[in-house]
């Protein structure tokens, strides 16, 4: 059976003869379908988020698994979690390893043995989230099977309708045929990126990494982020940025901790205890 993402899109007829402006309008209209595909998947995504939150609270981690474009999207989303939210709870595995981030690694997506070996590092508290436009990528499916054997949770994000009895669930992002048949770097990948944004951001919010829209656990690793951290502390406590800077340093460059120190007039150790008792959340504490 030919997967929907491999079929020809009726909108593609004659597109190579279009003026540039009309072609861009056509692609823009097609990309809107990626956004529309995410809405019906929200109930299943809610289950994924709750599963990830429970896993992380139990000491587990969340891993994205993919090949090609899907794998690169997983690496990109996971790599942003640490600097944005100060958490090491997300990781990613791409078929073919680091080299596959910048070039195609022939045969990598079919290497089931490599997938099982990579999944052996997981444990029963971890969550594996496969990303595969086709829904059938051998590397991804083999990894997910091994993750389940290890006792963890396993989910699949697919752009085609598929069903696997061993999975905890499938997030269907049914974007349909691409303007260039089979080029899932287009609509399918756009929907995948939206989906990963939803998962990682919702998980971090549930874990108290965000307060009133502020990334209170941001890692201030450069001048721009130091200034951002000071603004966050100032906005959450009402102090000026000079005082925010002093408390940022006193907290060990941890904005959320600095906020508690200021709001509760507490020394660092006391603020750490208060945060721990409140599951790391500012809500209800300040």
C-alpha positions in Angstrom: 0.0 0.0 0.0 1.3 3.4 -0.9 1.3 5.7 2.1 -0.6 9.0 1.8 2.6 11.0 2.1 3.9 9.3 -1.0 0.8 10.0 -3.2 0.7 12.9 -5.7 -1.1 16.0 -4.5 -3.7 17.3 -7.0 -2.5 20.9 -6.2 0.9 20.0 -7.7 -0.3 19.9 -11.3 1.6 22.5 -13.3 3.3 24.0 -10.3 6.7 23.9 -11.9 5.4 26.3 -14.6 4.1 28.9 -12.1 5.7 32.3 -11.5 7.6 32.4 -8.3 5.0 34.5 -6.5 2.2 32.1 -7.3 4.3 29.1 -6.4 5.0 30.6 -3.0 1.3 31.3 -2.5 0.7 27.6 -3.3 3.3 26.4 -0.8 1.9 28.7 1.9 -1.6 27.4 1.4 -0.2 23.8 1.6 1.7 24.6 4.8 -1.5 25.7 6.5 -2.7 22.1 6.3 0.2 21.2 8.7 -1.4 23.4 11.4 -4.8 22.0 10.7 -3.5 18.4 11.1 -2.3 19.0 14.7 -5.7 20.0 16.2 -7.3 16.5 16.0 -4.2 15.0 17.6 -4.4 17.1 20.8 -6.3 14.5 22.9 -3.6 12.0 22.2 -0.9 14.5 22.8 -2.4 15.2 26.2 -1.8 11.5 27.0 1.8 11.8 25.8 2.4 14.9 27.9 1.0 13.3 31.1 3.0 10.2 30.5 6.2 12.2 30.1 5.6 14.3 33.2 5.0 11.2 35.3 8.1 9.6 33.9 10.3 12.6 34.7 8.9 12.9 38.2 9.9 9.2 38.7 13.4 9.8 37.6 13.0 8.9 34.0 13.8 10.8 30.8 12.1 11.4 27.4 13.8 10.4 24.2 12.8 11.3 20.6 13.8 8.8 18.0 13.8 9.4 14.2 15.6 9.2 10.9 16.4 11.9 8.4 14.3 15.0 8.8 12.3 13.5 11.6 15.4 12.6 13.5 16.9 16.1 13.0 13.7 17.7 14.4 13.9 15.5 17.4 17.5 16.4 18.1 16.7 20.1 17.7 13.7 20.1 20.1 15.5 18.1 22.7 18.6 20.2 22.6 16.6 23.4 23.3 15.1 22.0 26.6 18.3 22.4 28.7 19.1 26.1 27.9 15.5 27.2 27.9 14.2 25.2 30.9 17.3 24.1 32.8 16.4 20.4 32.5 18.3 17.4 31.2 15.1 15.3 30.9 14.9 15.3 27.1 17.3 13.5 24.8 17.2 12.3 21.1 18.5 9.5 19.0 18.9 9.9 15.2 19.5 7.0 12.9 23.1 7.2 11.7 24.3 9.2 14.7 25.7 12.7 14.7 26.9 12.5 11.1 23.2 12.2 10.0 22.5 15.7 11.3 24.1 17.3 8.3 24.1 14.6 5.6 22.2 11.5 4.6 23.6 8.3 6.0 22.7 5.5 3.6 20.8 2.6 5.1 20.7 4.1 8.6 16.9 4.2 8.8 16.8 0.5 8.0 19.3 -0.6 10.6 17.2 -2.3 13.2 20.1 -3.8 15.0 21.6 -0.4 15.6 18.2 0.8 16.9 17.9 -2.0 19.4 21.5 -1.4 20.6 20.7 2.3 21.1 17.5 1.5 23.0 19.4 -0.7 25.4 20.5 2.4 27.3 16.9 3.1 28.3 15.3 1.9 31.5 11.8 1.2 32.7 11.2 4.8 33.8 12.0 6.3 30.4 9.6 7.4 27.5 10.5 6.8 23.9 8.7 8.9 21.3 9.3 7.8 17.7 8.9 10.3 14.9 8.2 8.8 11.4 6.3 10.5 8.6 5.7 7.0 7.1 4.9 5.5 10.4 6.9 2.5 9.4 10.6 3.5 9.6 12.4 0.3 10.6 15.0 2.0 12.9 12.2 3.9 14.7 9.9 0.9 15.1 12.7 -1.4 16.3 13.8 1.2 18.9 10.3 1.5 20.2 9.8 -2.3 20.5 13.1 -2.5 22.5 12.0 0.4 24.7 8.8 -1.5 25.6 10.8 -4.6 26.3 12.9 -2.6 28.7 9.7 -1.7 30.6 9.3 1.9 29.4 6.6 3.7 27.6 6.6 4.1 23.8 4.7 6.4 21.5 4.8 7.1 17.8 4.2 10.3 15.9 3.1 9.4 12.3 1.8 11.3 9.2 0.0 8.1 8.0 -2.6 6.0 9.6 -0.8 3.1 11.4 -1.5 0.8 14.3 0.9 -1.1 16.5 -0.4 -3.3 19.3 2.8 -2.9 21.4 2.7 0.9 21.6 1.1 3.1 24.3 -0.4 5.1 21.5 0.0 6.8 18.1 -0.2 10.5 17.5 -1.7 10.8 14.0 -0.7 14.0 12.1 -2.5 13.4 8.9 -1.1 16.1 6.6 -1.8 14.2 3.4 0.2 14.2 0.1 3.0 16.7 -0.2 3.3 19.2 -3.0 6.4 17.2 -4.0 5.3 13.6 -3.6 7.2 11.9 -0.7 9.1 15.1 0.4 8.0 14.9 4.0 10.4 17.7 4.9 7.5 19.9 3.9 4.0 19.6 5.5 4.7 16.5 7.5 7.9 17.9 9.1 6.1 21.2 9.8 3.4 19.4 11.7 6.0 17.3 13.5 7.8 20.4 14.7 4.6 21.9 16.0 3.9 18.6 17.8 7.3 18.4 19.4 7.0 22.1 20.6 3.7 21.2 22.2 5.1 18.1 24.0 8.3 19.6 25.4 6.8 23.0 26.3 3.7 21.5 28.0 5.8 19.0 30.0 8.1 21.8 31.2 5.2 24.0 32.2 3.7 21.1 34.2 7.0 20.6 35.9 7.1 24.2 37.1 9.7 25.5 34.7 7.5 28.4 33.6 5.7 31.0 35.7 3.3 33.5 34.2 5.0 33.1 30.8 8.5 33.5 32.1 11.2 30.8 31.6 12.2 30.9 35.3 14.7 28.1 35.0 16.5 29.6 32.0 20.3 28.8 32.0 22.0 32.3 31.8 24.9 31.0 29.7 25.6 34.3 27.8 25.2 38.0 28.3 21.8 38.1 26.6 20.4 35.4 28.8 21.9 36.9 32.0 20.0 40.1 31.2 16.9 38.1 30.5 17.2 36.3 33.8 17.5 39.6 35.6 14.4 40.9 33.9 12.5 37.8 34.9 13.6 38.1 38.5 12.7 41.8 38.5 9.3 41.2 36.9 8.4 38.4 39.3 9.4 40.2 42.5 9.2 43.9 41.8 12.9 44.6 42.6 15.1 46.6 40.3 17.5 44.9 37.9 20.5 45.8 40.0 19.1 43.9 43.0 18.0 41.1 40.6 21.6 40.8 39.4 22.9 40.5 43.0 20.4 37.8 43.9 21.0 36.0 40.6 24.7 35.7 41.6 23.8 34.7 45.2 21.5 31.9 43.9 24.3 30.4 41.8 22.8 31.8 38.6 19.4 30.1 39.2 16.7 32.7 38.4 13.8 30.7 40.1 15.8 30.3 43.2 16.7 34.0 43.3 13.0 34.8 43.0 12.1 32.7 46.0 15.1 34.2 48.0 13.7 37.7 47.2 10.0 37.0 47.7 10.5 35.1 50.9 13.4 37.1 52.2 15.1 33.7 52.7 18.7 32.5 52.4 19.6 30.2 49.6 19.3 27.0 51.6 15.9 27.9 52.9 14.7 28.9 49.5 15.9 25.6 48.1 13.9 23.7 50.8 10.8 25.7 50.0 11.0 25.0 46.3 11.6 21.3 46.9 8.6 21.1 49.2 6.5 22.8 46.4 7.7 20.4 43.7 9.9 23.1 42.2 6.9 25.3 41.3 6.6 29.0 42.1 2.8 28.9 41.8 1.4 28.8 45.3 4.8 29.7 46.8 5.2 33.4 46.0 
